[in-house]
Amino acid sequence: MTRRELMRRMDMDELREWAAYERIEPFLRERLDWNMAKLDWVIRSIVSKKPVKIDDCLLVWGDSGKSREPQSTEQMRASLSALMSAASEGKRGS
């Protein structure tokens, strides 16, 4: 939706109310981050032999979290390979 369309459908008072509500109850980025982290946690828990913490699956925005070393190409390949193996084993078992 463009700004013009938004202003036709909603006045400034309502827009301010939504902005205030979003500051109190984040419903976009933060909520989606947690939902994706849960999905990532489930997949990693199925594939990994070690316990996985959900905090390790949560995206970190800006400089507000612990810094991580970037993955090497080999680490990325190994992760993808493990995921694909688990997926193909699941299909064979069904």
PyMOL Python script that loads the backbone (N, CA, C, O; Angstrom):
from pymol import cmd

cmd.read_pdbstr("""\
ATOM      1  N   MET A   1       0.847  -1.164   0.000  1.00  0.00           N
ATOM      2  CA  MET A   1       0.000   0.000   0.000  1.00  0.00           C
ATOM      3  C   MET A   1       0.897   1.233   0.000  1.00  0.00           C
ATOM      4  O   MET A   1       1.879   1.293   0.739  1.00  0.00           O
ATOM      5  N   THR A   2       0.561   2.195  -0.814  1.00  0.00           N
ATOM      6  CA  THR A   2       1.341   3.427  -0.875  1.00  0.00           C
ATOM      7  C   THR A   2       0.908   4.376   0.244  1.00  0.00           C
ATOM      8  O   THR A   2      -0.116   4.163   0.893  1.00  0.00           O
ATOM      9  N   ARG A   3       1.692   5.407   0.453  1.00  0.00           N
ATOM     10  CA  ARG A   3       1.366   6.407   1.473  1.00  0.00           C
ATOM     11  C   ARG A   3       0.029   7.072   1.159  1.00  0.00           C
ATOM     12  O   ARG A   3      -0.787   7.290   2.054  1.00  0.00           O
ATOM     13  N   ARG A   4      -0.190   7.390  -0.102  1.00  0.00           N
ATOM     14  CA  ARG A   4      -1.442   8.046  -0.506  1.00  0.00           C
ATOM     15  C   ARG A   4      -2.649   7.152  -0.211  1.00  0.00           C
ATOM     16  O   ARG A   4      -3.667   7.616   0.303  1.00  0.00           O
ATOM     17  N   GLU A   5      -2.520   5.869  -0.541  1.00  0.00           N
ATOM     18  CA  GLU A   5      -3.623   4.932  -0.265  1.00  0.00           C
ATOM     19  C   GLU A   5      -3.872   4.829   1.242  1.00  0.00           C
ATOM     20  O   GLU A   5      -5.017   4.795   1.693  1.00  0.00           O
ATOM     21  N   LEU A   6      -2.788   4.782   2.005  1.00  0.00           N
ATOM     22  CA  LEU A   6      -2.911   4.695   3.458  1.00  0.00           C
ATOM     23  C   LEU A   6      -3.629   5.921   4.000  1.00  0.00           C
ATOM     24  O   LEU A   6      -4.520   5.797   4.840  1.00  0.00           O
ATOM     25  N   MET A   7      -3.253   7.096   3.530  1.00  0.00           N
ATOM     26  CA  MET A   7      -3.859   8.322   4.037  1.00  0.00           C
ATOM     27  C   MET A   7      -5.339   8.437   3.629  1.00  0.00           C
ATOM     28  O   MET A   7      -6.120   9.077   4.333  1.00  0.00           O
ATOM     29  N   ARG A   8      -5.728   7.823   2.501  1.00  0.00           N
ATOM     30  CA  ARG A   8      -7.137   7.806   2.116  1.00  0.00           C
ATOM     31  C   ARG A   8      -7.954   6.909   3.051  1.00  0.00           C
ATOM     32  O   ARG A   8      -9.124   7.179   3.324  1.00  0.00           O
ATOM     33  N   ARG A   9      -7.327   5.854   3.530  1.00  0.00           N
ATOM     34  CA  ARG A   9      -8.049   4.877   4.344  1.00  0.00           C
ATOM     35  C   ARG A   9      -7.972   5.168   5.844  1.00  0.00           C
ATOM     36  O   ARG A   9      -8.811   4.697   6.611  1.00  0.00           O
ATOM     37  N   MET A  10      -6.961   5.948   6.264  1.00  0.00           N
ATOM     38  CA  MET A  10      -6.725   6.121   7.692  1.00  0.00           C
ATOM     39  C   MET A  10      -6.271   7.558   7.948  1.00  0.00           C
ATOM     40  O   MET A  10      -5.418   8.085   7.233  1.00  0.00           O
ATOM     41  N   ASP A  11      -6.852   8.188   8.982  1.00  0.00           N
ATOM     42  CA  ASP A  11      -6.405   9.546   9.299  1.00  0.00           C
ATOM     43  C   ASP A  11      -5.170   9.500  10.205  1.00  0.00           C
ATOM     44  O   ASP A  11      -4.771   8.430  10.665  1.00  0.00           O
ATOM     45  N   MET A  12      -4.575  10.654  10.454  1.00  0.00           N
ATOM     46  CA  MET A  12      -3.329  10.706  11.235  1.00  0.00           C
ATOM     47  C   MET A  12      -3.527  10.219  12.664  1.00  0.00           C
ATOM     48  O   MET A  12      -2.624   9.603  13.231  1.00  0.00           O
ATOM     49  N   ASP A  13      -4.682  10.482  13.254  1.00  0.00           N
ATOM     50  CA  ASP A  13      -4.933  10.007  14.620  1.00  0.00           C
ATOM     51  C   ASP A  13      -4.870   8.483  14.692  1.00  0.00           C
ATOM     52  O   ASP A  13      -4.253   7.927  15.601  1.00  0.00           O
ATOM     53  N   GLU A  14      -5.504   7.815  13.743  1.00  0.00           N
ATOM     54  CA  GLU A  14      -5.484   6.350  13.738  1.00  0.00           C
ATOM     55  C   GLU A  14      -4.077   5.833  13.468  1.00  0.00           C
ATOM     56  O   GLU A  14      -3.651   4.852  14.076  1.00  0.00           O
ATOM     57  N   LEU A  15      -3.356   6.481  12.565  1.00  0.00           N
ATOM     58  CA  LEU A  15      -1.983   6.073  12.279  1.00  0.00           C
ATOM     59  C   LEU A  15      -1.109   6.219  13.525  1.00  0.00           C
ATOM     60  O   LEU A  15      -0.281   5.352  13.804  1.00  0.00           O
ATOM     61  N   ARG A  16      -1.286   7.305  14.274  1.00  0.00           N
ATOM     62  CA  ARG A  16      -0.529   7.497  15.531  1.00  0.00           C
ATOM     63  C   ARG A  16      -0.891   6.413  16.555  1.00  0.00           C
ATOM     64  O   ARG A  16      -0.022   5.913  17.270  1.00  0.00           O
ATOM     65  N   GLU A  17      -2.178   6.057  16.617  1.00  0.00           N
ATOM     66  CA  GLU A  17      -2.596   4.990  17.538  1.00  0.00           C
ATOM     67  C   GLU A  17      -1.898   3.672  17.194  1.00  0.00           C
ATOM     68  O   GLU A  17      -1.404   2.972  18.078  1.00  0.00           O
ATOM     69  N   TRP A  18      -1.864   3.343  15.904  1.00  0.00           N
ATOM     70  CA  TRP A  18      -1.191   2.106  15.491  1.00  0.00           C
ATOM     71  C   TRP A  18       0.304   2.164  15.796  1.00  0.00           C
ATOM     72  O   TRP A  18       0.886   1.167  16.224  1.00  0.00           O
ATOM     73  N   ALA A  19       0.923   3.308  15.584  1.00  0.00           N
ATOM     74  CA  ALA A  19       2.353   3.457  15.878  1.00  0.00           C
ATOM     75  C   ALA A  19       2.611   3.261  17.371  1.00  0.00           C
ATOM     76  O   ALA A  19       3.575   2.598  17.753  1.00  0.00           O
ATOM     77  N   ALA A  20       1.743   3.842  18.224  1.00  0.00           N
ATOM     78  CA  ALA A  20       1.882   3.676  19.671  1.00  0.00           C
ATOM     79  C   ALA A  20       1.676   2.212  20.063  1.00  0.00           C
ATOM     80  O   ALA A  20       2.423   1.678  20.884  1.00  0.00           O
ATOM     81  N   TYR A  21       0.676   1.569  19.485  1.00  0.00           N
ATOM     82  CA  TYR A  21       0.407   0.161  19.773  1.00  0.00           C
ATOM     83  C   TYR A  21       1.603  -0.710  19.393  1.00  0.00           C
ATOM     84  O   TYR A  21       1.966  -1.625  20.132  1.00  0.00           O
ATOM     85  N   GLU A  22       2.205  -0.430  18.260  1.00  0.00           N
ATOM     86  CA  GLU A  22       3.343  -1.225  17.794  1.00  0.00           C
ATOM     87  C   GLU A  22       4.533  -1.092  18.741  1.00  0.00           C
ATOM     88  O   GLU A  22       5.294  -2.043  18.918  1.00  0.00           O
ATOM     89  N   ARG A  23       4.696   0.086  19.351  1.00  0.00           N
ATOM     90  CA  ARG A  23       5.800   0.259  20.316  1.00  0.00           C
ATOM     91  C   ARG A  23       5.561  -0.572  21.569  1.00  0.00           C
ATOM     92  O   ARG A  23       6.509  -1.071  22.174  1.00  0.00           O
ATOM     93  N   ILE A  24       4.291  -0.722  21.964  1.00  0.00           N
ATOM     94  CA  ILE A  24       3.948  -1.488  23.168  1.00  0.00           C
ATOM     95  C   ILE A  24       3.939  -2.990  22.883  1.00  0.00           C
ATOM     96  O   ILE A  24       4.497  -3.774  23.651  1.00  0.00           O
ATOM     97  N   GLU A  25       3.315  -3.380  21.796  1.00  0.00           N
ATOM     98  CA  GLU A  25       3.152  -4.793  21.444  1.00  0.00           C
ATOM     99  C   GLU A  25       3.719  -5.026  20.042  1.00  0.00           C
ATOM    100  O   GLU A  25       3.003  -4.904  19.048  1.00  0.00           O
ATOM    101  N   PRO A  26       5.004  -5.362  19.969  1.00  0.00           N
ATOM    102  CA  PRO A  26       5.591  -5.539  18.631  1.00  0.00           C
ATOM    103  C   PRO A  26       4.966  -6.727  17.917  1.00  0.00           C
ATOM    104  O   PRO A  26       4.991  -7.850  18.421  1.00  0.00           O
ATOM    105  N   PHE A  27       4.412  -6.474  16.751  1.00  0.00           N
ATOM    106  CA  PHE A  27       3.719  -7.549  16.044  1.00  0.00           C
ATOM    107  C   PHE A  27       4.310  -7.829  14.685  1.00  0.00           C
ATOM    108  O   PHE A  27       3.773  -8.655  13.947  1.00  0.00           O
ATOM    109  N   LEU A  28       5.372  -7.187  14.334  1.00  0.00           N
ATOM    110  CA  LEU A  28       5.943  -7.444  13.022  1.00  0.00           C
ATOM    111  C   LEU A  28       7.266  -8.182  13.155  1.00  0.00           C
ATOM    112  O   LEU A  28       7.280  -9.402  13.315  1.00  0.00           O
ATOM    113  N   ARG A  29       8.362  -7.464  13.091  1.00  0.00           N
ATOM    114  CA  ARG A  29       9.680  -8.092  13.025  1.00  0.00           C
ATOM    115  C   ARG A  29       9.960  -9.024  14.198  1.00  0.00           C
ATOM    116  O   ARG A  29      10.396 -10.158  13.997  1.00  0.00           O
ATOM    117  N   GLU A  30       9.710  -8.549  15.437  1.00  0.00           N
ATOM    118  CA  GLU A  30      10.056  -9.366  16.599  1.00  0.00           C
ATOM    119  C   GLU A  30       9.242 -10.654  16.649  1.00  0.00           C
ATOM    120  O   GLU A  30       9.784 -11.719  16.947  1.00  0.00           O
ATOM    121  N   ARG A  31       7.947 -10.566  16.360  1.00  0.00           N
ATOM    122  CA  ARG A  31       7.102 -11.752  16.409  1.00  0.00           C
ATOM    123  C   ARG A  31       7.495 -12.727  15.310  1.00  0.00           C
ATOM    124  O   ARG A  31       7.544 -13.935  15.543  1.00  0.00           O
ATOM    125  N   LEU A  32       7.771 -12.223  14.131  1.00  0.00           N
ATOM    126  CA  LEU A  32       8.206 -13.097  13.038  1.00  0.00           C
ATOM    127  C   LEU A  32       9.549 -13.740  13.355  1.00  0.00           C
ATOM    128  O   LEU A  32       9.782 -14.902  13.022  1.00  0.00           O
ATOM    129  N   ASP A  33      10.434 -12.980  14.004  1.00  0.00           N
ATOM    130  CA  ASP A  33      11.727 -13.540  14.394  1.00  0.00           C
ATOM    131  C   ASP A  33      11.541 -14.747  15.307  1.00  0.00           C
ATOM    132  O   ASP A  33      12.189 -15.778  15.126  1.00  0.00           O
ATOM    133  N   TRP A  34      10.651 -14.611  16.289  1.00  0.00           N
ATOM    134  CA  TRP A  34      10.432 -15.720  17.210  1.00  0.00           C
ATOM    135  C   TRP A  34       9.789 -16.918  16.516  1.00  0.00           C
ATOM    136  O   TRP A  34      10.146 -18.063  16.795  1.00  0.00           O
ATOM    137  N   ASN A  35       8.850 -16.661  15.619  1.00  0.00           N
ATOM    138  CA  ASN A  35       8.220 -17.771  14.898  1.00  0.00           C
ATOM    139  C   ASN A  35       9.238 -18.496  14.022  1.00  0.00           C
ATOM    140  O   ASN A  35       9.252 -19.726  13.979  1.00  0.00           O
ATOM    141  N   MET A  36      10.078 -17.752  13.330  1.00  0.00           N
ATOM    142  CA  MET A  36      11.105 -18.380  12.494  1.00  0.00           C
ATOM    143  C   MET A  36      12.139 -19.091  13.357  1.00  0.00           C
ATOM    144  O   MET A  36      12.646 -20.144  12.971  1.00  0.00           O
ATOM    145  N   ALA A  37      12.459 -18.529  14.523  1.00  0.00           N
ATOM    146  CA  ALA A  37      13.408 -19.177  15.431  1.00  0.00           C
ATOM    147  C   ALA A  37      12.846 -20.518  15.911  1.00  0.00           C
ATOM    148  O   ALA A  37      13.582 -21.499  16.019  1.00  0.00           O
ATOM    149  N   LYS A  38      11.542 -20.559  16.198  1.00  0.00           N
ATOM    150  CA  LYS A  38      10.924 -21.829  16.619  1.00  0.00           C
ATOM    151  C   LYS A  38      11.005 -22.868  15.509  1.00  0.00           C
ATOM    152  O   LYS A  38      11.316 -24.032  15.758  1.00  0.00           O
ATOM    153  N   LEU A  39      10.726 -22.441  14.293  1.00  0.00           N
ATOM    154  CA  LEU A  39      10.820 -23.360  13.159  1.00  0.00           C
ATOM    155  C   LEU A  39      12.255 -23.849  12.978  1.00  0.00           C
ATOM    156  O   LEU A  39      12.488 -25.042  12.787  1.00  0.00           O
ATOM    157  N   ASP A  40      13.205 -22.933  13.038  1.00  0.00           N
ATOM    158  CA  ASP A  40      14.621 -23.284  12.921  1.00  0.00           C
ATOM    159  C   ASP A  40      15.027 -24.245  14.041  1.00  0.00           C
ATOM    160  O   ASP A  40      15.755 -25.209  13.804  1.00  0.00           O
ATOM    161  N   TRP A  41      14.548 -23.976  15.273  1.00  0.00           N
ATOM    162  CA  TRP A  41      14.872 -24.820  16.414  1.00  0.00           C
ATOM    163  C   TRP A  41      14.355 -26.250  16.214  1.00  0.00           C
ATOM    164  O   TRP A  41      15.055 -27.219  16.509  1.00  0.00           O
ATOM    165  N   VAL A  42      13.125 -26.368  15.712  1.00  0.00           N
ATOM    166  CA  VAL A  42      12.552 -27.700  15.469  1.00  0.00           C
ATOM    167  C   VAL A  42      13.397 -28.461  14.449  1.00  0.00           C
ATOM    168  O   VAL A  42      13.731 -29.627  14.659  1.00  0.00           O
ATOM    169  N   ILE A  43      13.738 -27.801  13.351  1.00  0.00           N
ATOM    170  CA  ILE A  43      14.539 -28.461  12.306  1.00  0.00           C
ATOM    171  C   ILE A  43      15.908 -28.851  12.845  1.00  0.00           C
ATOM    172  O   ILE A  43      16.361 -29.979  12.645  1.00  0.00           O
ATOM    173  N   ARG A  44      16.569 -27.917  13.530  1.00  0.00           N
ATOM    174  CA  ARG A  44      17.902 -28.235  14.079  1.00  0.00           C
ATOM    175  C   ARG A  44      17.829 -29.343  15.119  1.00  0.00           C
ATOM    176  O   ARG A  44      18.728 -30.181  15.194  1.00  0.00           O
ATOM    177  N   SER A  45      16.768 -29.355  15.924  1.00  0.00           N
ATOM    178  CA  SER A  45      16.624 -30.396  16.951  1.00  0.00           C
ATOM    179  C   SER A  45      16.459 -31.774  16.330  1.00  0.00           C
ATOM    180  O   SER A  45      16.932 -32.766  16.886  1.00  0.00           O
ATOM    181  N   ILE A  46      15.798 -31.844  15.194  1.00  0.00           N
ATOM    182  CA  ILE A  46      15.615 -33.116  14.505  1.00  0.00           C
ATOM    183  C   ILE A  46      16.934 -33.585  13.896  1.00  0.00           C
ATOM    184  O   ILE A  46      17.273 -34.767  13.956  1.00  0.00           O
ATOM    185  N   VAL A  47      17.671 -32.647  13.310  1.00  0.00           N
ATOM    186  CA  VAL A  47      18.879 -32.978  12.560  1.00  0.00           C
ATOM    187  C   VAL A  47      20.110 -33.133  13.460  1.00  0.00           C
ATOM    188  O   VAL A  47      20.960 -33.988  13.210  1.00  0.00           O
ATOM    189  N   SER A  48      20.202 -32.315  14.495  1.00  0.00           N
ATOM    190  CA  SER A  48      21.426 -32.268  15.306  1.00  0.00           C
ATOM    191  C   SER A  48      21.491 -33.400  16.319  1.00  0.00           C
ATOM    192  O   SER A  48      20.471 -33.847  16.845  1.00  0.00           O
ATOM    193  N   LYS A  49      22.693 -33.845  16.577  1.00  0.00           N
ATOM    194  CA  LYS A  49      22.907 -34.852  17.617  1.00  0.00           C
ATOM    195  C   LYS A  49      23.094 -34.182  18.979  1.00  0.00           C
ATOM    196  O   LYS A  49      22.962 -34.835  20.014  1.00  0.00           O
ATOM    197  N   LYS A  50      23.402 -32.878  18.982  1.00  0.00           N
ATOM    198  CA  LYS A  50      23.589 -32.115  20.219  1.00  0.00           C
ATOM    199  C   LYS A  50      22.322 -31.311  20.517  1.00  0.00           C
ATOM    200  O   LYS A  50      21.583 -30.954  19.599  1.00  0.00           O
ATOM    201  N   PRO A  51      22.067 -31.023  21.808  1.00  0.00           N
ATOM    202  CA  PRO A  51      20.905 -30.196  22.147  1.00  0.00           C
ATOM    203  C   PRO A  51      21.047 -28.795  21.532  1.00  0.00           C
ATOM    204  O   PRO A  51      22.150 -28.257  21.432  1.00  0.00           O
ATOM    205  N   VAL A  52      19.934 -28.233  21.132  1.00  0.00           N
ATOM    206  CA  VAL A  52      19.925 -26.913  20.498  1.00  0.00           C
ATOM    207  C   VAL A  52      19.120 -25.969  21.378  1.00  0.00           C
ATOM    208  O   VAL A  52      18.035 -26.319  21.842  1.00  0.00           O
ATOM    209  N   LYS A  53      19.658 -24.757  21.610  1.00  0.00           N
ATOM    210  CA  LYS A  53      18.939 -23.733  22.368  1.00  0.00           C
ATOM    211  C   LYS A  53      18.219 -22.823  21.386  1.00  0.00           C
ATOM    212  O   LYS A  53      18.757 -22.487  20.331  1.00  0.00           O
ATOM    213  N   ILE A  54      17.021 -22.430  21.731  1.00  0.00           N
ATOM    214  CA  ILE A  54      16.265 -21.550  20.838  1.00  0.00           C
ATOM    215  C   ILE A  54      16.962 -20.203  20.668  1.00  0.00           C
ATOM    216  O   ILE A  54      16.840 -19.576  19.616  1.00  0.00           O
ATOM    217  N   ASP A  55      17.689 -19.750  21.685  1.00  0.00           N
ATOM    218  CA  ASP A  55      18.425 -18.484  21.570  1.00  0.00           C
ATOM    219  C   ASP A  55      19.452 -18.533  20.444  1.00  0.00           C
ATOM    220  O   ASP A  55      19.771 -17.506  19.844  1.00  0.00           O
ATOM    221  N   ASP A  56      19.967 -19.725  20.159  1.00  0.00           N
ATOM    222  CA  ASP A  56      20.933 -19.864  19.066  1.00  0.00           C
ATOM    223  C   ASP A  56      20.262 -19.754  17.696  1.00  0.00           C
ATOM    224  O   ASP A  56      20.939 -19.584  16.682  1.00  0.00           O
ATOM    225  N   CYS A  57      18.954 -19.850  17.668  1.00  0.00           N
ATOM    226  CA  CYS A  57      18.201 -19.784  16.408  1.00  0.00           C
ATOM    227  C   CYS A  57      17.613 -18.403  16.155  1.00  0.00           C
ATOM    228  O   CYS A  57      17.171 -18.109  15.045  1.00  0.00           O
ATOM    229  N   LEU A  58      17.604 -17.556  17.179  1.00  0.00           N
ATOM    230  CA  LEU A  58      16.990 -16.244  17.063  1.00  0.00           C
ATOM    231  C   LEU A  58      17.916 -15.278  16.342  1.00  0.00           C
ATOM    232  O   LEU A  58      19.106 -15.195  16.649  1.00  0.00           O
ATOM    233  N   LEU A  59      17.359 -14.547  15.380  1.00  0.00           N
ATOM    234  CA  LEU A  59      18.145 -13.548  14.655  1.00  0.00           C
ATOM    235  C   LEU A  59      18.521 -12.405  15.583  1.00  0.00           C
ATOM    236  O   LEU A  59      17.745 -12.023  16.459  1.00  0.00           O
ATOM    237  N   VAL A  60      19.712 -11.864  15.386  1.00  0.00           N
ATOM    238  CA  VAL A  60      20.175 -10.725  16.163  1.00  0.00           C
ATOM    239  C   VAL A  60      20.215  -9.522  15.235  1.00  0.00           C
ATOM    240  O   VAL A  60      20.852  -9.564  14.182  1.00  0.00           O
ATOM    241  N   TRP A  61      19.533  -8.449  15.623  1.00  0.00           N
ATOM    242  CA  TRP A  61      19.484  -7.243  14.806  1.00  0.00           C
ATOM    243  C   TRP A  61      20.453  -6.212  15.358  1.00  0.00           C
ATOM    244  O   TRP A  61      20.554  -6.027  16.570  1.00  0.00           O
ATOM    245  N   GLY A  62      21.157  -5.550  14.470  1.00  0.00           N
ATOM    246  CA  GLY A  62      22.085  -4.498  14.881  1.00  0.00           C
ATOM    247  C   GLY A  62      23.207  -5.058  15.720  1.00  0.00           C
ATOM    248  O   GLY A  62      23.678  -6.167  15.465  1.00  0.00           O
ATOM    249  N   ASP A  63      23.642  -4.315  16.713  1.00  0.00           N
ATOM    250  CA  ASP A  63      24.741  -4.772  17.560  1.00  0.00           C
ATOM    251  C   ASP A  63      24.245  -5.174  18.940  1.00  0.00           C
ATOM    252  O   ASP A  63      24.986  -5.093  19.919  1.00  0.00           O
ATOM    253  N   SER A  64      22.981  -5.609  19.017  1.00  0.00           N
ATOM    254  CA  SER A  64      22.365  -5.905  20.308  1.00  0.00           C
ATOM    255  C   SER A  64      22.551  -7.352  20.769  1.00  0.00           C
ATOM    256  O   SER A  64      21.821  -7.802  21.652  1.00  0.00           O
ATOM    257  N   GLY A  65      23.468  -8.064  20.221  1.00  0.00           N
ATOM    258  CA  GLY A  65      23.630  -9.452  20.643  1.00  0.00           C
ATOM    259  C   GLY A  65      25.068  -9.893  20.573  1.00  0.00           C
ATOM    260  O   GLY A  65      25.974  -9.120  20.263  1.00  0.00           O
ATOM    261  N   LYS A  66      25.247 -11.162  20.872  1.00  0.00           N
ATOM    262  CA  LYS A  66      26.601 -11.687  20.819  1.00  0.00           C
ATOM    263  C   LYS A  66      27.044 -11.797  19.363  1.00  0.00           C
ATOM    264  O   LYS A  66      26.249 -12.128  18.483  1.00  0.00           O
ATOM    265  N   SER A  67      28.287 -11.522  19.130  1.00  0.00           N
ATOM    266  CA  SER A  67      28.778 -11.620  17.756  1.00  0.00           C
ATOM    267  C   SER A  67      29.151 -13.074  17.467  1.00  0.00           C
ATOM    268  O   SER A  67      29.617 -13.797  18.347  1.00  0.00           O
ATOM    269  N   ARG A  68      28.942 -13.472  16.250  1.00  0.00           N
ATOM    270  CA  ARG A  68      29.248 -14.842  15.838  1.00  0.00           C
ATOM    271  C   ARG A  68      30.239 -14.805  14.708  1.00  0.00           C
ATOM    272  O   ARG A  68      30.278 -13.866  13.912  1.00  0.00           O
ATOM    273  N   GLU A  69      31.031 -15.836  14.655  1.00  0.00           N
ATOM    274  CA  GLU A  69      31.950 -15.980  13.537  1.00  0.00           C
ATOM    275  C   GLU A  69      31.146 -16.362  12.304  1.00  0.00           C
ATOM    276  O   GLU A  69      30.238 -17.187  12.394  1.00  0.00           O
ATOM    277  N   PRO A  70      31.462 -15.779  11.160  1.00  0.00           N
ATOM    278  CA  PRO A  70      30.750 -16.192   9.944  1.00  0.00           C
ATOM    279  C   PRO A  70      31.054 -17.652   9.616  1.00  0.00           C
ATOM    280  O   PRO A  70      32.151 -18.146   9.877  1.00  0.00           O
ATOM    281  N   GLN A  71      30.063 -18.330   9.039  1.00  0.00           N
ATOM    282  CA  GLN A  71      30.274 -19.722   8.657  1.00  0.00           C
ATOM    283  C   GLN A  71      31.142 -19.797   7.413  1.00  0.00           C
ATOM    284  O   GLN A  71      31.062 -18.958   6.516  1.00  0.00           O
ATOM    285  N   SER A  72      31.968 -20.821   7.389  1.00  0.00           N
ATOM    286  CA  SER A  72      32.750 -21.075   6.181  1.00  0.00           C
ATOM    287  C   SER A  72      31.851 -21.769   5.163  1.00  0.00           C
ATOM    288  O   SER A  72      30.770 -22.251   5.503  1.00  0.00           O
ATOM    289  N   THR A  73      32.297 -21.814   3.936  1.00  0.00           N
ATOM    290  CA  THR A  73      31.541 -22.504   2.892  1.00  0.00           C
ATOM    291  C   THR A  73      31.351 -23.970   3.253  1.00  0.00           C
ATOM    292  O   THR A  73      30.280 -24.534   3.028  1.00  0.00           O
ATOM    293  N   GLU A  74      32.382 -24.585   3.811  1.00  0.00           N
ATOM    294  CA  GLU A  74      32.285 -26.001   4.196  1.00  0.00           C
ATOM    295  C   GLU A  74      31.250 -26.202   5.306  1.00  0.00           C
ATOM    296  O   GLU A  74      30.502 -27.179   5.282  1.00  0.00           O
ATOM    297  N   GLN A  75      31.203 -25.289   6.273  1.00  0.00           N
ATOM    298  CA  GLN A  75      30.201 -25.400   7.341  1.00  0.00           C
ATOM    299  C   GLN A  75      28.788 -25.271   6.774  1.00  0.00           C
ATOM    300  O   GLN A  75      27.875 -25.985   7.186  1.00  0.00           O
ATOM    301  N   MET A  76      28.623 -24.348   5.823  1.00  0.00           N
ATOM    302  CA  MET A  76      27.307 -24.186   5.194  1.00  0.00           C
ATOM    303  C   MET A  76      26.916 -25.435   4.427  1.00  0.00           C
ATOM    304  O   MET A  76      25.770 -25.879   4.501  1.00  0.00           O
ATOM    305  N   ARG A  77      27.871 -26.010   3.683  1.00  0.00           N
ATOM    306  CA  ARG A  77      27.590 -27.246   2.935  1.00  0.00           C
ATOM    307  C   ARG A  77      27.218 -28.384   3.879  1.00  0.00           C
ATOM    308  O   ARG A  77      26.281 -29.135   3.612  1.00  0.00           O
ATOM    309  N   ALA A  78      27.958 -28.512   4.989  1.00  0.00           N
ATOM    310  CA  ALA A  78      27.688 -29.580   5.953  1.00  0.00           C
ATOM    311  C   ALA A  78      26.292 -29.422   6.561  1.00  0.00           C
ATOM    312  O   ALA A  78      25.573 -30.407   6.726  1.00  0.00           O
ATOM    313  N   SER A  79      25.910 -28.190   6.893  1.00  0.00           N
ATOM    314  CA  SER A  79      24.578 -27.943   7.456  1.00  0.00           C
ATOM    315  C   SER A  79      23.485 -28.292   6.454  1.00  0.00           C
ATOM    316  O   SER A  79      22.498 -28.943   6.797  1.00  0.00           O
ATOM    317  N   LEU A  80      23.670 -27.857   5.233  1.00  0.00           N
ATOM    318  CA  LEU A  80      22.683 -28.142   4.193  1.00  0.00           C
ATOM    319  C   LEU A  80      22.607 -29.641   3.907  1.00  0.00           C
ATOM    320  O   LEU A  80      21.521 -30.187   3.715  1.00  0.00           O
ATOM    321  N   SER A  81      23.750 -30.295   3.881  1.00  0.00           N
ATOM    322  CA  SER A  81      23.787 -31.733   3.636  1.00  0.00           C
ATOM    323  C   SER A  81      23.052 -32.495   4.741  1.00  0.00           C
ATOM    324  O   SER A  81      22.295 -33.426   4.464  1.00  0.00           O
ATOM    325  N   ALA A  82      23.283 -32.088   6.004  1.00  0.00           N
ATOM    326  CA  ALA A  82      22.603 -32.744   7.125  1.00  0.00           C
ATOM    327  C   ALA A  82      21.095 -32.537   7.035  1.00  0.00           C
ATOM    328  O   ALA A  82      20.319 -33.456   7.297  1.00  0.00           O
ATOM    329  N   LEU A  83      20.691 -31.341   6.668  1.00  0.00           N
ATOM    330  CA  LEU A  83      19.273 -31.044   6.531  1.00  0.00           C
ATOM    331  C   LEU A  83      18.640 -31.865   5.416  1.00  0.00           C
ATOM    332  O   LEU A  83      17.549 -32.411   5.583  1.00  0.00           O
ATOM    333  N   MET A  84      19.318 -31.951   4.288  1.00  0.00           N
ATOM    334  CA  MET A  84      18.793 -32.716   3.160  1.00  0.00           C
ATOM    335  C   MET A  84      18.739 -34.210   3.486  1.00  0.00           C
ATOM    336  O   MET A  84      17.796 -34.896   3.089  1.00  0.00           O
ATOM    337  N   SER A  85      19.739 -34.716   4.200  1.00  0.00           N
ATOM    338  CA  SER A  85      19.728 -36.128   4.598  1.00  0.00           C
ATOM    339  C   SER A  85      18.555 -36.438   5.511  1.00  0.00           C
ATOM    340  O   SER A  85      17.875 -37.452   5.353  1.00  0.00           O
ATOM    341  N   ALA A  86      18.329 -35.542   6.476  1.00  0.00           N
ATOM    342  CA  ALA A  86      17.211 -35.753   7.413  1.00  0.00           C
ATOM    343  C   ALA A  86      15.882 -35.706   6.658  1.00  0.00           C
ATOM    344  O   ALA A  86      14.978 -36.494   6.935  1.00  0.00           O
ATOM    345  N   ALA A  87      15.771 -34.790   5.716  1.00  0.00           N
ATOM    346  CA  ALA A  87      14.531 -34.681   4.935  1.00  0.00           C
ATOM    347  C   ALA A  87      14.298 -35.929   4.091  1.00  0.00           C
ATOM    348  O   ALA A  87      13.171 -36.416   4.013  1.00  0.00           O
ATOM    349  N   SER A  88      15.343 -36.452   3.461  1.00  0.00           N
ATOM    350  CA  SER A  88      15.160 -37.628   2.622  1.00  0.00           C
ATOM    351  C   SER A  88      14.892 -38.877   3.456  1.00  0.00           C
ATOM    352  O   SER A  88      14.159 -39.763   3.016  1.00  0.00           O
ATOM    353  N   GLU A  89      15.475 -38.964   4.658  1.00  0.00           N
ATOM    354  CA  GLU A  89      15.183 -40.084   5.548  1.00  0.00           C
ATOM    355  C   GLU A  89      13.728 -40.034   6.011  1.00  0.00           C
ATOM    356  O   GLU A  89      13.079 -41.070   6.154  1.00  0.00           O
ATOM    357  N   GLY A  90      13.227 -38.835   6.241  1.00  0.00           N
ATOM    358  CA  GLY A  90      11.832 -38.671   6.650  1.00  0.00           C
ATOM    359  C   GLY A  90      10.870 -39.120   5.567  1.00  0.00           C
ATOM    360  O   GLY A  90       9.830 -39.708   5.864  1.00  0.00           O
ATOM    361  N   LYS A  91      11.206 -38.849   4.312  1.00  0.00           N
ATOM    362  CA  LYS A  91      10.349 -39.254   3.203  1.00  0.00           C
ATOM    363  C   LYS A  91      10.360 -40.776   3.048  1.00  0.00           C
ATOM    364  O   LYS A  91       9.336 -41.380   2.730  1.00  0.00           O
ATOM    365  N   ARG A  92      11.521 -41.390   3.274  1.00  0.00           N
ATOM    366  CA  ARG A  92      11.594 -42.851   3.155  1.00  0.00           C
ATOM    367  C   ARG A  92      10.817 -43.533   4.257  1.00  0.00           C
ATOM    368  O   ARG A  92      10.243 -44.602   4.047  1.00  0.00           O
ATOM    369  N   GLY A  93      10.792 -42.916   5.447  1.00  0.00           N
ATOM    370  CA  GLY A  93      10.112 -43.527   6.590  1.00  0.00           C
ATOM    371  C   GLY A  93       8.610 -43.391   6.539  1.00  0.00           C
ATOM    372  O   GLY A  93       7.915 -44.090   7.277  1.00  0.00           O
ATOM    373  N   SER A  94       8.071 -42.512   5.691  1.00  0.00           N
ATOM    374  CA  SER A  94       6.615 -42.323   5.671  1.00  0.00           C
ATOM    375  C   SER A  94       5.897 -43.313   4.815  1.00  0.00           C
ATOM    376  O   SER A  94       4.671 -43.265   4.711  1.00  0.00           O
TER     377      SER A  94
END
""", "prot")
cmd.dss("prot")
cmd.show_as("cartoon", "prot")
cmd.util.cbc("prot")
cmd.orient("prot")
